[in-house]
Amino acid sequence: MRLGSWNTEGSTSSTSPAQQPAHVTFEPGWRWATDIKPLVGTDSCQAHHVDHRVAGSLHVVTDEGNELDIGDGDAYEILPGHEAWVVGNETYSALEFQS
């Protein structure tokens, strides 16, 4: 099971620690449905994400069936009710401002 990683060390934000961006990474092959769903027990991710992509590609499908490909330089917001997975052979990396 690949959980990915979250790291808030080295943040230069002047806000409280709870508001500092986290650096998230997901290895190739990571998928929410197989790597996180068994731990949280929901049908889809119920977190609200506000992120800026640093490297790699991610594909997102909402519970309503909308699809989003996240790539070079994208800043994005994903509302609760989605599934996601890494696309390709590059590690996905992002700065997460809300989750």
Secondary structure as UniProt FT lines:
FT   STRAND          5..7
FT   TURN            9..10
FT   HELIX           17..19
FT   STRAND          22..26
FT   TURN            28..29
FT   HELIX           32..35
FT   HELIX           37..40
FT   STRAND          49..55
FT   STRAND          57..62
FT   TURN            63..64
FT   STRAND          67..70
FT   TURN            72..73
FT   STRAND          75..78
FT   STRAND          82..87
FT   STRAND          92..98
//
